[in-house]
Amino acid sequence: MPVTLLDPKKGIFLETVGSTSVYIKNPMIEAGQWVLSDKQTSGKGRGENKWIDLGEEKIIFSGKVNFHKKTFPSSLLSLFCGSAVLRAIHSVNPEYEKAVKLKWPNDIFKSDKKIAGILIEGEERGDEFVAYIGIGLNIYGDNVPENLEKAGFLTASKPEKDFRMKLMYQIIDQLNRNLLLLIDGSGIKTETDWIDNNSFLSRKMISTMYNGSIISGEVIGFTEKGFLIVESPSGERFEIFDTSPELLT
């Protein structure tokens, strides 16, 4: 197989960890393994940001995947990991479909609150590409610090006892599904269309940096490389890569 998928049976369960993203990079951990921790003291986010997990129920996860030959752009990996988490959330409760959306490139929002963040890191080893997939998801809680007013939770009521693990295994299944889509290639357009239909930014006006200047326009979809397509009021189209600065919506 051209990719070593996550193995549901190869989980490492911890009570606390500095960062699952750092932990999973240990050379002793093989591709296909993953780690789930109850607490995290030094969570990593995109760039210099930190991920602060909230609430009584949460997912703090990182997995290691090995592509034996990478034939797709990294931007698609980031986007497809986001859609995998969104699909998993929708699958455990279809009632979430209207309120829970994907904010490009891979944040998960419920209404106007961020409930999950995803960090993708990788390294090339000859023809092989090792990807580290980190996910932080706030499931349930009733306290959000004032400095994190944009953060939220998946559910407003305490979930059933096995909900966390049920969702975790759904995430692994959906990640594996999307990793295979990337390898096959033929289903990429179908998945990006699904993402567009479940996009937090769809048809919204945004501003962001593009080639050193701030551009503004309406989000109208995604390219097959996972770039965000923004159309200006004059009809000019821009394709925004996922390493661009944070969007101003």
Helices and strands as residue ranges (DSSP letters): E 3-4, E 11-17, H 20-23, E 34-40, E 57-67, H 74-92, G 94-96, E 100-103, E 107-110, E 113-125, E 128-140, G 146-148, H 163-184, H 188-197, E 205-210, E 213-222, E 228-231, E 237-240
